[in-house]
Amino acid sequence: MSNGKERGLLGDILMREFNAYVAALIEAGHDWEAVWATAVWPEGDRLYWLRGRFLLARECAAMVSHQFCDETITGYGRDHLEYLALFPDGPPSL
């Protein structure tokens, strides 16, 4: 696998894990933008598990020089939520 392809796949995994973490934060009633980067959850909590998956994906992406700062990741999260808002019944399919 080429380095570019690895970056793309790991970037996709990173964003998928981040979006799952954001959805869980919103579902739990948290202000996701304020807490996603700094919150510490009790071990065994669903948010602890989801944050760990996101952090692992972030570390893997960084290993192939695909690094994102917190502000960029927050922007991607906002974009994803705006996209979801456009399609309340789910994204269209072909």
N, CA, C and O atoms as a GROMACS GRO file, in nm:
protein
  376
    1MET      N    1   0.085  -0.117   0.000
    1MET     CA    2   0.000   0.000   0.000
    1MET      C    3   0.090   0.123   0.000
    1MET      O    4   0.189   0.130   0.072
    2SER      N    5   0.054   0.219  -0.081
    2SER     CA    6   0.134   0.341  -0.088
    2SER      C    7   0.109   0.429   0.034
    2SER      O    8   0.006   0.418   0.100
    3ASN      N    9   0.206   0.516   0.062
    3ASN     CA   10   0.192   0.606   0.176
    3ASN      C   11   0.070   0.697   0.160
    3ASN      O   12   0.000   0.725   0.257
    4GLY      N   13   0.046   0.742   0.037
    4GLY     CA   14  -0.071   0.827   0.012
    4GLY      C   15  -0.201   0.754   0.037
    4GLY      O   16  -0.295   0.808   0.094
    5LYS      N   17  -0.206   0.629  -0.007
    5LYS     CA   18  -0.326   0.549   0.016
    5LYS      C   19  -0.346   0.521   0.164
    5LYS      O   20  -0.458   0.525   0.214
    6GLU      N   21  -0.236   0.492   0.235
    6GLU     CA   22  -0.244   0.471   0.380
    6GLU      C   23  -0.296   0.595   0.450
    6GLU      O   24  -0.380   0.586   0.539
    7ARG      N   25  -0.245   0.711   0.410
    7ARG     CA   26  -0.292   0.837   0.471
    7ARG      C   27  -0.441   0.853   0.450
    7ARG      O   28  -0.513   0.892   0.541
    8GLY      N   29  -0.487   0.824   0.328
    8GLY     CA   30  -0.630   0.838   0.300
    8GLY      C   31  -0.714   0.743   0.384
    8GLY      O   32  -0.815   0.784   0.441
    9LEU      N   33  -0.674   0.617   0.390
    9LEU     CA   34  -0.750   0.520   0.468
    9LEU      C   35  -0.748   0.553   0.616
    9LEU      O   36  -0.852   0.547   0.683
   10LEU      N   37  -0.632   0.588   0.668
   10LEU     CA   38  -0.623   0.622   0.810
   10LEU      C   39  -0.696   0.752   0.841
   10LEU      O   40  -0.753   0.767   0.949
   11GLY      N   41  -0.693   0.846   0.749
   11GLY     CA   42  -0.770   0.970   0.768
   11GLY      C   43  -0.919   0.942   0.772
   11GLY      O   44  -0.992   1.001   0.851
   12ASP      N   45  -0.965   0.851   0.685
   12ASP     CA   46  -1.107   0.813   0.685
   12ASP      C   47  -1.145   0.746   0.817
   12ASP      O   48  -1.250   0.775   0.874
   13ILE      N   49  -1.060   0.656   0.863
   13ILE     CA   50  -1.085   0.587   0.990
   13ILE      C   51  -1.087   0.688   1.104
   13ILE      O   52  -1.172   0.681   1.193
   14LEU      N   53  -0.993   0.781   1.102
   14LEU     CA   54  -0.985   0.884   1.205
   14LEU      C   55  -1.115   0.964   1.212
   14LEU      O   56  -1.170   0.985   1.320
   15MET      N   57  -1.164   1.008   1.097
   15MET     CA   58  -1.286   1.088   1.096
   15MET      C   59  -1.408   1.005   1.134
   15MET      O   60  -1.499   1.055   1.200
   16ARG      N   61  -1.412   0.879   1.092
   16ARG     CA   62  -1.524   0.793   1.130
   16ARG      C   63  -1.529   0.776   1.282
   16ARG      O   64  -1.636   0.784   1.342
   17GLU      N   65  -1.414   0.751   1.343
   17GLU     CA   66  -1.409   0.734   1.488
   17GLU      C   67  -1.441   0.864   1.560
   17GLU      O   68  -1.508   0.863   1.663
   18PHE      N   69  -1.393   0.975   1.506
   18PHE     CA   70  -1.424   1.104   1.568
   18PHE      C   71  -1.573   1.133   1.561
   18PHE      O   72  -1.633   1.178   1.659
   19ASN      N   73  -1.634   1.107   1.445
   19ASN     CA   74  -1.778   1.133   1.431
   19ASN      C   75  -1.860   1.045   1.523
   19ASN      O   76  -1.963   1.089   1.574
   20ALA      N   77  -1.817   0.921   1.547
   20ALA     CA   78  -1.887   0.834   1.642
   20ALA      C   79  -1.875   0.890   1.784
   20ALA      O   80  -1.970   0.887   1.861
   21TYR      N   81  -1.757   0.941   1.817
   21TYR     CA   82  -1.733   1.001   1.949
   21TYR      C   83  -1.819   1.126   1.967
   21TYR      O   84  -1.880   1.145   2.073
   22VAL      N   85  -1.824   1.210   1.865
   22VAL     CA   86  -1.906   1.333   1.871
   22VAL      C   87  -2.053   1.297   1.888
   22VAL      O   88  -2.123   1.359   1.969
   23ALA      N   89  -2.101   1.200   1.812
   23ALA     CA   90  -2.242   1.160   1.823
   23ALA      C   91  -2.274   1.112   1.964
   23ALA      O   92  -2.380   1.145   2.018
   24ALA      N   93  -2.184   1.037   2.024
   24ALA     CA   94  -2.206   0.988   2.161
   24ALA      C   95  -2.203   1.103   2.262
   24ALA      O   96  -2.280   1.103   2.358
   25LEU      N   97  -2.114   1.200   2.240
   25LEU     CA   98  -2.110   1.316   2.329
   25LEU      C   99  -2.240   1.394   2.324
   25LEU      O  100  -2.294   1.434   2.427
   26ILE      N  101  -2.291   1.415   2.203
   26ILE     CA  102  -2.417   1.487   2.187
   26ILE      C  103  -2.531   1.409   2.250
   26ILE      O  104  -2.615   1.466   2.320
   27GLU      N  105  -2.534   1.278   2.226
   27GLU     CA  106  -2.637   1.192   2.282
   27GLU      C  107  -2.636   1.196   2.436
   27GLU      O  108  -2.741   1.188   2.499
   28ALA      N  109  -2.518   1.209   2.493
   28ALA     CA  110  -2.504   1.214   2.640
   28ALA      C  111  -2.531   1.354   2.696
   28ALA      O  112  -2.529   1.375   2.817
   29GLY      N  113  -2.556   1.451   2.606
   29GLY     CA  114  -2.591   1.585   2.651
   29GLY      C  115  -2.473   1.678   2.675
   29GLY      O  116  -2.488   1.780   2.742
   30HIS      N  117  -2.357   1.644   2.622
   30HIS     CA  118  -2.238   1.727   2.640
   30HIS      C  119  -2.223   1.827   2.525
   30HIS      O  120  -2.270   1.802   2.414
   31ASP      N  121  -2.157   1.938   2.553
   31ASP     CA  122  -2.117   2.032   2.449
   31ASP      C  123  -1.991   1.975   2.386
   31ASP      O  124  -1.881   1.995   2.437
   32TRP      N  125  -2.005   1.904   2.277
   32TRP     CA  126  -1.894   1.827   2.221
   32TRP      C  127  -1.773   1.911   2.188
   32TRP      O  128  -1.660   1.866   2.206
   33GLU      N  129  -1.794   2.035   2.140
   33GLU     CA  130  -1.681   2.120   2.103
   33GLU      C  131  -1.598   2.160   2.225
   33GLU      O  132  -1.478   2.182   2.215
   34ALA      N  133  -1.663   2.168   2.340
   34ALA     CA  134  -1.593   2.208   2.461
   34ALA      C  135  -1.520   2.092   2.529
   34ALA      O  136  -1.419   2.113   2.597
   35VAL      N  137  -1.569   1.971   2.510
   35VAL     CA  138  -1.514   1.861   2.590
   35VAL      C  139  -1.438   1.753   2.512
   35VAL      O  140  -1.366   1.675   2.574
   36TRP      N  141  -1.451   1.746   2.381
   36TRP     CA  142  -1.396   1.629   2.310
   36TRP      C  143  -1.246   1.611   2.330
   36TRP      O  144  -1.199   1.498   2.343
   37ALA      N  145  -1.172   1.720   2.332
   37ALA     CA  146  -1.026   1.708   2.336
   37ALA      C  147  -0.970   1.691   2.478
   37ALA      O  148  -0.858   1.642   2.495
   38THR      N  149  -1.045   1.731   2.578
   38THR     CA  150  -0.988   1.734   2.713
   38THR      C  151  -1.059   1.647   2.815
   38THR      O  152  -1.007   1.626   2.925
   39ALA      N  153  -1.176   1.598   2.783
   39ALA     CA  154  -1.254   1.522   2.882
   39ALA      C  155  -1.186   1.390   2.916
   39ALA      O  156  -1.124   1.326   2.832
   40VAL      N  157  -1.200   1.352   3.042
   40VAL     CA  158  -1.152   1.222   3.089
   40VAL      C  159  -1.274   1.150   3.142
   40VAL      O  160  -1.343   1.198   3.232
   41TRP      N  161  -1.299   1.033   3.086
   41TRP     CA  162  -1.418   0.957   3.123
   41TRP      C  163  -1.379   0.840   3.212
   41TRP      O  164  -1.266   0.791   3.205
   42PRO      N  165  -1.472   0.795   3.295
   42PRO     CA  166  -1.442   0.680   3.382
   42PRO      C  167  -1.415   0.555   3.297
   42PRO      O  168  -1.480   0.532   3.196
   43GLU      N  169  -1.319   0.476   3.340
   43GLU     CA  170  -1.285   0.354   3.269
   43GLU      C  171  -1.409   0.265   3.260
   43GLU      O  172  -1.480   0.247   3.359
   44GLY      N  173  -1.432   0.210   3.143
   44GLY     CA  174  -1.549   0.126   3.122
   44GLY      C  175  -1.668   0.201   3.066
   44GLY      O  176  -1.761   0.139   3.015
   45ASP      N  177  -1.668   0.332   3.075
   45ASP     CA  178  -1.775   0.414   3.020
   45ASP      C  179  -1.769   0.410   2.867
   45ASP      O  180  -1.661   0.400   2.810
   46ARG      N  181  -1.883   0.417   2.802
   46ARG     CA  182  -1.887   0.416   2.655
   46ARG      C  183  -1.804   0.530   2.596
   46ARG      O  184  -1.736   0.510   2.496
   47LEU      N  185  -1.810   0.648   2.657
   47LEU     CA  186  -1.733   0.762   2.606
   47LEU      C  187  -1.583   0.738   2.622
   47LEU      O  188  -1.504   0.783   2.538
   48TYR      N  189  -1.544   0.670   2.726
   48TYR     CA  190  -1.403   0.633   2.747
   48TYR      C  191  -1.355   0.545   2.631
   48TYR      O  192  -1.248   0.564   2.575
   49TRP      N  193  -1.438   0.448   2.598
   49TRP     CA  194  -1.406   0.353   2.492
   49TRP      C  195  -1.399   0.425   2.356
   49TRP      O  196  -1.305   0.403   2.279
   50LEU      N  197  -1.498   0.508   2.327
   50LEU     CA  198  -1.501   0.579   2.199
   50LEU      C  199  -1.385   0.679   2.186
   50LEU      O  200  -1.325   0.693   2.080
   51ARG      N  201  -1.353   0.747   2.296
   51ARG     CA  202  -1.240   0.839   2.293
   51ARG      C  203  -1.110   0.763   2.268
   51ARG      O  204  -1.023   0.810   2.194
   52GLY      N  205  -1.096   0.647   2.330
   52GLY     CA  206  -0.978   0.564   2.309
   52GLY      C  207  -0.964   0.520   2.164
   52GLY      O  208  -0.854   0.521   2.109
   53ARG      N  209  -1.074   0.481   2.103
   53ARG     CA  210  -1.071   0.441   1.961
   53ARG      C  211  -1.028   0.558   1.874
   53ARG      O  212  -0.947   0.542   1.782
   54PHE      N  213  -1.083   0.678   1.903
   54PHE     CA  214  -1.045   0.797   1.827
   54PHE      C  215  -0.897   0.828   1.845
   54PHE      O  216  -0.827   0.856   1.748
   55LEU      N  217  -0.848   0.823   1.970
   55LEU     CA  218  -0.708   0.855   1.995
   55LEU      C  219  -0.615   0.754   1.928
   55LEU      O  220  -0.508   0.792   1.879
   56LEU      N  221  -0.653   0.628   1.925
   56LEU     CA  222  -0.573   0.528   1.856
   56LEU      C  223  -0.570   0.556   1.705
   56LEU      O  224  -0.464   0.548   1.643
   57ALA      N  225  -0.685   0.589   1.647
   57ALA     CA  226  -0.690   0.622   1.505
   57ALA      C  227  -0.606   0.747   1.476
   57ALA      O  228  -0.539   0.754   1.372
   58ARG      N  229  -0.609   0.843   1.566
   58ARG     CA  230  -0.531   0.966   1.547
   58ARG      C  231  -0.382   0.935   1.550
   58ARG      O  232  -0.305   0.989   1.470
   59GLU      N  233  -0.341   0.847   1.641
   59GLU     CA  234  -0.200   0.809   1.651
   59GLU      C  235  -0.155   0.733   1.527
   59GLU      O  236  -0.045   0.755   1.477
   60CYS      N  237  -0.240   0.643   1.478
   60CYS     CA  238  -0.206   0.568   1.357
   60CYS      C  239  -0.193   0.661   1.236
   60CYS      O  240  -0.101   0.645   1.156
   61ALA      N  241  -0.283   0.755   1.222
   61ALA     CA  242  -0.276   0.850   1.111
   61ALA      C  243  -0.149   0.934   1.122
   61ALA      O  244  -0.085   0.964   1.021
   62ALA      N  245  -0.112   0.972   1.242
   62ALA     CA  246   0.009   1.052   1.262
   62ALA      C  247   0.134   0.975   1.223
   62ALA      O  248   0.234   1.035   1.183
   63MET      N  249   0.130   0.843   1.235
   63MET     CA  250   0.248   0.761   1.201
   63MET      C  251   0.280   0.766   1.051
   63MET      O  252   0.393   0.740   1.011
   64VAL      N  253   0.180   0.800   0.969
   64VAL     CA  254   0.206   0.813   0.825
   64VAL      C  255   0.196   0.960   0.784
   64VAL      O  256   0.160   0.993   0.670
   65SER      N  257   0.231   1.048   0.878
   65SER     CA  258   0.237   1.193   0.854
   65SER      C  259   0.104   1.253   0.813
   65SER      O  260   0.099   1.344   0.731
   66HIS      N  261  -0.004   1.201   0.870
   66HIS     CA  262  -0.137   1.257   0.843
   66HIS      C  263  -0.190   1.312   0.975
   66HIS      O  264  -0.276   1.252   1.039
   67GLN      N  265  -0.135   1.429   1.013
   67GLN     CA  266  -0.167   1.487   1.143
   67GLN      C  267  -0.265   1.602   1.128
   67GLN      O  268  -0.259   1.680   1.033
   68PHE      N  269  -0.355   1.612   1.224
   68PHE     CA  270  -0.453   1.719   1.228
   68PHE      C  271  -0.446   1.786   1.365
   68PHE      O  272  -0.436   1.717   1.467
   69CYS      N  273  -0.452   1.917   1.368
   69CYS     CA  274  -0.458   1.988   1.496
   69CYS      C  275  -0.603   1.980   1.547
   69CYS      O  276  -0.694   1.946   1.472
   70ASP      N  277  -0.622   2.011   1.674
   70ASP     CA  278  -0.755   2.004   1.735
   70ASP      C  279  -0.856   2.094   1.663
   70ASP      O  280  -0.972   2.057   1.648
   71GLU      N  281  -0.812   2.212   1.621
   71GLU     CA  282  -0.903   2.305   1.553
   71GLU      C  283  -0.952   2.247   1.421
   71GLU      O  284  -1.069   2.263   1.386
   72THR      N  285  -0.863   2.181   1.347
   72THR     CA  286  -0.902   2.121   1.220
   72THR      C  287  -1.001   2.007   1.242
   72THR      O  288  -1.099   1.994   1.169
   73ILE      N  289  -0.975   1.925   1.342
   73ILE     CA  290  -1.065   1.814   1.372
   73ILE      C  291  -1.201   1.866   1.416
   73ILE      O  292  -1.304   1.811   1.377
   74THR      N  293  -1.203   1.972   1.496
   74THR     CA  294  -1.329   2.033   1.538
   74THR      C  295  -1.405   2.084   1.415
   74THR      O  296  -1.527   2.067   1.407
   75GLY      N  297  -1.335   2.145   1.321
   75GLY     CA  298  -1.398   2.192   1.198
   75GLY      C  299  -1.458   2.078   1.118
   75GLY      O  300  -1.568   2.091   1.065
   76TYR      N  301  -1.386   1.966   1.109
   76TYR     CA  302  -1.440   1.849   1.040
   76TYR      C  303  -1.565   1.798   1.110
   76TYR      O  304  -1.661   1.756   1.045
   77GLY      N  305  -1.565   1.802   1.242
   77GLY     CA  306  -1.682   1.760   1.318
   77GLY      C  307  -1.802   1.849   1.289
   77GLY      O  308  -1.913   1.799   1.271
   78ARG      N  309  -1.780   1.979   1.286
   78ARG     CA  310  -1.888   2.073   1.252
   78ARG      C  311  -1.942   2.046   1.112
   78ARG      O  312  -2.063   2.042   1.090
   79ASP      N  313  -1.850   2.026   1.018
   79ASP     CA  314  -1.890   1.999   0.879
   79ASP      C  315  -1.975   1.872   0.871
   79ASP      O  316  -2.075   1.868   0.799
   80HIS      N  317  -1.934   1.770   0.944
   80HIS     CA  318  -2.009   1.644   0.942
   80HIS      C  319  -2.150   1.663   0.999
   80HIS      O  320  -2.246   1.610   0.945
   81LEU      N  321  -2.161   1.738   1.107
   81LEU     CA  322  -2.292   1.762   1.167
   81LEU      C  323  -2.381   1.845   1.075
   81LEU      O  324  -2.502   1.822   1.067
   82GLU      N  325  -2.321   1.942   1.004
   82GLU     CA  326  -2.398   2.020   0.906
   82GLU      C  327  -2.446   1.931   0.792
   82GLU      O  328  -2.559   1.945   0.745
   83TYR      N  329  -2.362   1.840   0.748
   83TYR     CA  330  -2.400   1.745   0.643
   83TYR      C  331  -2.517   1.658   0.689
   83TYR      O  332  -2.613   1.640   0.615
   84LEU      N  333  -2.508   1.606   0.812
   84LEU     CA  334  -2.616   1.523   0.864
   84LEU      C  335  -2.747   1.601   0.874
   84LEU      O  336  -2.855   1.546   0.852
   85ALA      N  337  -2.738   1.730   0.909
   85ALA     CA  338  -2.856   1.813   0.921
   85ALA      C  339  -2.926   1.832   0.786
   85ALA      O  340  -3.047   1.853   0.781
   86LEU      N  341  -2.850   1.826   0.678
   86LEU     CA  342  -2.909   1.840   0.544
   86LEU      C  343  -2.997   1.722   0.508
   86LEU      O  344  -3.089   1.734   0.427
   87PHE      N  345  -2.970   1.606   0.568
   87PHE     CA  346  -3.040   1.484   0.535
   87PHE      C  347  -3.092   1.417   0.662
   87PHE      O  348  -3.034   1.317   0.707
   88PRO      N  349  -3.200   1.470   0.721
   88PRO     CA  350  -3.250   1.414   0.847
   88PRO      C  351  -3.292   1.268   0.838
   88PRO      O  352  -3.292   1.197   0.938
   89ASP      N  353  -3.329   1.221   0.717
   89ASP     CA  354  -3.369   1.082   0.698
   89ASP      C  355  -3.253   0.992   0.658
   89ASP      O  356  -3.273   0.876   0.622
   90GLY      N  357  -3.132   1.046   0.664
   90GLY     CA  358  -3.014   0.972   0.623
   90GLY      C  359  -2.963   1.021   0.488
   90GLY      O  360  -3.040   1.075   0.409
   91PRO      N  361  -2.836   1.002   0.462
   91PRO     CA  362  -2.780   1.048   0.336
   91PRO      C  363  -2.844   0.977   0.216
   91PRO      O  364  -2.882   0.860   0.227
   92PRO      N  365  -2.856   1.046   0.104
   92PRO     CA  366  -2.916   0.983  -0.014
   92PRO      C  367  -2.824   0.873  -0.068
   92PRO      O  368  -2.703   0.876  -0.049
   93SER      N  369  -2.884   0.777  -0.133
   93SER     CA  370  -2.806   0.670  -0.194
   93SER      C  371  -2.837   0.669  -0.344
   93SER      O  372  -2.941   0.716  -0.389
   94LEU      N  373  -2.745   0.614  -0.416
   94LEU     CA  374  -2.761   0.607  -0.562
   94LEU      C  375  -2.836   0.481  -0.600
   94LEU      O  376  -2.860   0.458  -0.719
   0.00000   0.00000   0.00000
